[in-house]
Amino acid sequence: MEHGLRLITTDATPALELARTLEALLVVASQPLSVDDLAAAAETDPSQVEESLSILEQRFSEERSGIVLEHVAGGWAFRASKTASEACARLFEKPAERGLSQAALETLAIVAYLGPVSRPEITRIRGVNVDGVVAGLVERGLVAEGGRDNEFGAIRYRTTPLFERIFGLESLAALPRVDDLGADVDEIRGRLEAVAEKRPA
């Protein structure tokens, strides 16, 4: 079987029972599953899996469901339908603003005000290693690579449009001024300016 599945022409009752099992397997799987993978997990023959996949393919189609069954990467997997994809994208944006540690928020602020800025520069400002924090912010999609120091120098990071959307900013120009940040303004300004002065023009 390639990308298409044959139509059901036999008694579908056993196939329907197997289809429910396959549906559960595909929901909990973290990657596409091949017919052989599904057959092994369901303890049945690949031919029976193909028959039951036909039922699921018809049940979970673009026209009938918000979840679509598709053949991808050598296996079968569920994905959001085209009509539901934008709503799903909005859902996955929201968790990025939750669960940010104080270290992550401080690092994010530095990148927002000084970006593009390198990890060594952020480390000098915060006084601690920030490799893990920056990697976490990149994974959340809040910061991204924004060039390098010279050709082979340190990677510089900048905030992303997702950062602006999540924090309700029309642009980085909407960030509050350093003078409006409250306590330790002189210390914050001094650290920021010291790093900015060391950066190449």
C-alpha positions, 0 to 999 in steps of 0.5 A: 500500500502506498499513499491510497487505501482501498475501499471496504468491500467486506463485512466491516464489523471486525474492521470497525473494532480494529479501527477504534484501536488504531485510532487510539494508537494514532492519538497517543503516538508522538510520530507517524506509525507505519502499517507494520507498527500498527499491526504489531501494536494491535496484534493483527495482520497488516492487511486488516490494518489497511482495511481499518485505516480505510475506515479512519481515512474516510471518517477523518477527512477534511470534509467531515472532521477537524482532525485529518488522517494522512500518510506522511513520513512513511506512516500514518498520523493525525493532523489538524484540518486546514480550517482548524489550523489557525485556531490550533496555532493560536492555542500553541502561542499562548503557553509561551507566556506562561511559566517563564522564570525570573531568569528568563524574563530578565534575559528576555528583557535584555534581548528586547532592549539590546538585541541583537545581543550575544549570550556572552553579553547577556552573561556579563549583564546578568552575571550568570551563565545564560546558555540554558535560559537562552536555549529555552527562549529560542525553543518557545519561539520568543527569541531567534538568531539575529546574526553573528559577531563578525563572520564566525563570532558569537550568535546574536539573538533578537526578539520575535514577532511572537514575543511582541504579540504575546506581550501586547506590543505593536513593536519594540518601540512600545517597550517602556523606557528604562527610566520607567522600570522602577528600582535599581534604574541606575544599575540597570542603565549602567550595565546596559550601557557598559555592554552597548559601548563594548559592542562593535559599531 
